[in-house]
Amino acid sequence: MPKLRNRGDIMKIAIVGVGAIGGIYAALLAKAGEEPLLIDNDPQKLKVISKKGLTVEGWGSFDLPIVDTPPQAEQDLLIIATKTYLNDAVYPSLRPMLGQNTTIFTLQNGFGNGEALAELYPSEQICVGSTYWGAICAEAGLVLPKGKGLTVVAPWLKAEPERAQDLSDFLNNCDIIAEFEEDALSMLWHKLVLNSIANPLSAVYRIKNGEILTNPQVFKLAKALLREGVMVANAYGNDFTLEEMSALSFGTLKEVAENQTSMLRDKLAGRPLEIDSITGAIVKLAHAKGLKVPVNEKMLAALQ
């Protein structure tokens, strides 16, 4: 497998979904000298970015190509940053860009993205990620960065870590702070538990991240969601402790206290929510093990 890193020539990179995270990564790669192709079928984004470029507040504008349909052209790296409820349409559409050496990297929320991709494409070409960058897509073509953070990269096949290691190296070469994680499922479980607390509570109560910690009623629910999430995660072979996950989840919320979750922003904008792949995943996985998760069920019912 060819090394996925700067080789003196411009890599062929496509970013699918030019929202907050897709926009941030497009700009970061462009700042590093790459020329990612943007793919998004939102007519307004196509119009604005084609005419004015992708603008990131404080960073300037980036003149990057954007199309509404994946091209018939093999890419070195595919970065998927779309909403999970679009997976059924987005994932099959990637095939024209996939070659034998293409790396597929999902930076999406939710649980089950790796499995869904592996049903269509070779598992050894898939990497899954979790990013702690904060950003808001304020309007079509305009992204507001809200905090620099780590990107964790893991191979979907634990037995074949080289591609994820190389992707992590490539991102670091582009000044995107990245860390290799050998166990994709453990990383995704950590991410799922955190998201199952922050996203639904912020959307139901329409509050910022920090208010989850300072509002006594909401914080009580947050601790209950944490207990349920840890219970379900451990039923699937993890060994999480409440202390560990409290520090991770509530510490992260404190660090991004002034930010809004993506689910809250979608709720306020009247867009569909990623509730089925986050809270819905917790509920589905719990029921498969005969476990009761009443607080997650309450959140799911409130937002479906």
Buried (B, 14 or more C-beta within 10 A) or exposed (E): EEEBBBEEEEBBBBBBBBBBBBBBBBBBBBBBEBBBBBBBBBEEBBEBBBEEBBBBEEBEBBEBEBBEEBEEEEBBBBBBBBBBBBBEEBBEBBEEBBEEBBBBBBBBBBBBBBEBBBEEBBBBBBBBBBBBBBBBBEEBBBBBBBEEBEBBBBBBBEEEBEBBBBBBBBBBEBEBBBBBBEEBBBBBBBBBBBBBBBBBBBBBBEBBBBBBBEBEEBBEBBBBBBBBBBBBBEBEEBEBEEEEBBEBBBEBBEBBBEBBBBBBBBBEEEEEBBBBBBBBBBBBBBEEEEBEBEBBBBBBEEBE
